[in-house]
Each structure stands twice: as structure tokens, then as C-alpha cells.
């Protein structure tokens, strides 16, 4: 399928991988594909998305804020402290033994080791989620339905808009803007053809 992707669409998928890694995600989600698209799309497509308030910096900042914070809250830390477990001491010990950012690395799907020998490790492959794979499949379907010869960035966006997840619906500001954006993307693709 990737042989049908245009250069910008392929690069968007590569950037999705890099953005997922930078955001310390153990998987490539649909929103990472959107980020990659925002980094590599044609200027007209970026402008169209900016009109609805969707920009690379804005999406990246939103996703970083959602991913920030400790997995355990103050109540959890207090409960553990009551049974003799000090989370700060555990963190210090782990960082002393495994490095300063040991707890901030993505978790490997197959537990292939800290140094990324397995899938999803620090330096290894980050797998696509089912939703992200669906976006790629839907982009192919959009191109075929339009009888286009290649899959462009606009087709990737149509795939996201066709089957958005909860996060992308939120990033676009609801289902209304998503519905309104689809014909505009089609018009852009028509103009580029």
C-alpha cells in the first residue's frame, strides 16, 4: 500500500512515528498521524486546518499536556506511603541505577528490554494502533473512491475525518467542524488534480 503514497504522505507517516517517540508514546495513535500530517502537508492543507484552529504546535502542545503528569496522583502516593512505600525514594533508586530519565521512556510492547532490542523500545519500532492503521486503510479507500492515482496528504486527512477517535474529535472542536471540513478537503484535492 505504501507504494501508492505520495512523498508528502509518506513523510507524514514518518513524522507520526517521530512525534509519537517525542511525546513518549509506546504506540502511534491516530492523533500522531494528524501531527505528522500537520508537519508535512501542503501549505493549502495546513491553511485549511489552521482555519478550524488545528495547527501542529497546538495539537502537539495539547497532546503533551495530556501525557504529562505522574501516573499516580497525590492520593496514591499517600496510600502507598501508609504501607511503607515512598514513591520519591523508589524514583531516586531507579534513576540512580538506570539513568535519569529511566521512568520516562516508552514501555516496550513485548518487553524486549530497556535498550530497545524489542518492538516499541527506546530505539526500536513503535507500533501503530488499530485506529492509526485504520486511518491508513481509509486514506487508500478515499483515494480509490475518488479514482486518484496516489494517496496524498489530503487523503490521509480524509481518513482521519471519516473515522475520528475521541481525541481527534476533541482536537477538531467536535463533529461539526469535522463534517464541514470533508468537502473542503475534497475541493482541495480536486484543485490539485
C-alpha positions in Angstrom: 0.0 0.0 0.0 2.8 2.5 0.8 4.0 2.5 -2.8 0.8 4.4 -3.6 1.6 7.1 -1.0 3.0 10.4 -2.3 6.2 11.7 -0.9 4.4 14.1 1.5 2.0 11.4 2.7 4.9 9.0 3.3 6.9 11.7 5.2 3.8 12.5 7.3 3.7 8.8 8.4 7.4 9.0 9.3 6.8 12.2 11.2 3.9 10.5 13.1 6.4 7.9 14.3 8.9 10.7 15.4 6.1 12.7 17.1 4.9 9.6 19.0 8.5 9.0 20.1 9.0 12.6 21.1 5.7 12.6 23.1 6.9 9.3 24.8 4.1 7.2 23.5 4.6 3.5 23.2 2.2 3.4 20.2 1.5 5.5 17.2 -2.1 6.8 17.6 -4.4 8.5 15.1 -3.5 11.9 16.6 0.2 11.2 15.8 -0.8 10.7 12.2 -2.6 14.0 12.4 0.6 15.6 13.8 2.7 14.1 11.1 0.3 15.4 8.5 0.4 18.9 10.0 4.2 18.8 9.8 4.4 17.7 6.2 1.1 18.6 4.4 1.0 21.0 1.5 0.6 24.7 2.6 -3.0 24.8 1.3 -4.0 21.9 3.5 -2.2 23.4 6.5 -4.1 26.7 5.9 -7.4 24.8 5.7 -6.7 23.1 9.0 -5.5 26.4 10.6 -8.9 27.9 9.7 -10.5 25.5 12.1 -7.8 26.0 14.8 -5.8 22.8 14.1 -2.1 23.5 13.9 1.0 21.4 14.5 2.1 23.4 17.5 -1.4 23.5 19.0 -2.0 19.8 18.6 1.5 18.9 19.9 1.0 21.1 23.0 -2.4 19.6 23.7 -1.1 16.0 23.4 2.0 16.8 25.5 -0.3 18.3 28.3 -2.5 15.2 28.2 0.5 12.9 28.5 2.2 15.0 31.2 1.9 14.3 34.9 2.5 11.3 37.1 0.5 8.2 36.6 0.0 8.1 40.3 -1.6 11.1 42.0 -1.1 12.5 45.5 -3.8 10.2 46.9 -2.0 7.2 45.5 1.4 8.3 46.9 -0.2 8.8 50.3 -1.8 5.4 50.3 1.5 3.7 49.3 3.3 5.8 52.0 0.9 4.4 54.6 2.1 0.9 53.9 5.8 1.9 53.8 6.4 2.6 50.2 7.9 6.0 49.4 7.5 6.8 45.7 10.2 9.5 45.8 12.7 7.0 47.2 11.7 4.4 44.6 12.1 7.0 41.8 15.6 8.1 43.1 16.7 4.5 43.3 15.6 3.7 39.8 17.2 6.8 38.4 20.4 6.0 40.2 20.5 2.5 38.8 19.1 3.0 35.3 19.6 6.7 34.4 17.9 10.0 35.0 15.0 9.5 32.5 14.5 5.8 33.0 10.9 6.2 34.1 10.1 8.5 31.2 10.9 6.0 28.3 8.0 4.3 26.4 7.2 0.8 27.6 8.0 -1.9 25.2 5.0 -4.0 24.0 6.9 -7.2 24.2 9.3 -6.3 27.0 12.3 -6.6 24.7 14.5 -4.8 27.2 15.3 -1.3 28.3 17.8 -0.7 25.5 15.2 -1.2 22.8 16.0 -4.6 21.5 12.3 -5.4 21.2 9.4 -3.8 19.5 8.4 -0.4 20.9 11.6 0.0 22.9 13.6 3.2 23.3 15.3 3.0 19.9 13.1 0.4 18.3 9.9 0.3 16.3 6.8 1.9 17.7 3.7 0.0 16.5 0.6 1.6 15.0 -2.6 1.2 17.0 -5.6 -0.3 15.3 -7.1 3.2 14.8 -4.0 4.6 13.2 -3.8 1.6 10.8 -7.5 2.2 10.0 -6.6 5.8 9.0 -4.0 4.5 6.5 -6.5 2.0 5.1 -9.3 4.7 4.9 -6.9 7.0 3.1 -6.4 4.3 0.4 -10.2 3.8 0.2 -10.7 7.6 -0.1 -8.2 7.7 -3.0 -9.8 4.7 -4.7 -13.3 6.2 -4.4 -12.0 9.4 -6.0 -10.2 7.4 -8.7 -6.9 9.2 -7.7 -3.7 7.5 -8.7 -1.8 8.2 -5.4 -2.5 8.8 -1.8 -1.9 12.4 -0.9 -1.8 14.2 2.4 -5.4 15.2 1.8 -6.4 11.5 1.6 -4.8 10.9 5.0 -6.8 13.8 6.4 -10.0 12.4 4.9 -9.2 9.0 6.6 -8.9 10.8 9.9 -12.1 12.8 9.3 -14.0 9.7 8.2 -13.4 7.7 11.4 -12.1 10.1 14.1 -11.4 8.9 17.6 -12.4 10.7 20.8 -9.1 12.6 20.9 -9.2 13.8 17.3 -12.9 14.9 17.7 -11.7 17.0 20.6 -8.8 18.4 18.7 -11.1 19.5 15.8 -13.6 21.0 18.2 -16.4 18.5 17.7 -18.2 16.6 15.0 -19.5 19.8 13.3 -16.1 21.1 12.2 -15.2 17.6 11.0 -18.3 17.3 8.9 -17.7 20.8 7.4 -14.1 20.1 6.7 -14.6 17.0 4.5 -16.0 18.8 1.4 -13.3 21.4 1.7 -10.6 18.7 1.6 -12.2 17.2 -1.4 -12.2 20.6 -3.1 -8.5 21.0 -2.4 -7.8 17.5 -3.9 -9.9 18.4 -6.9 -7.9 21.6 -7.4 -4.6 19.8 -7.1 -5.6 17.1 -9.7 
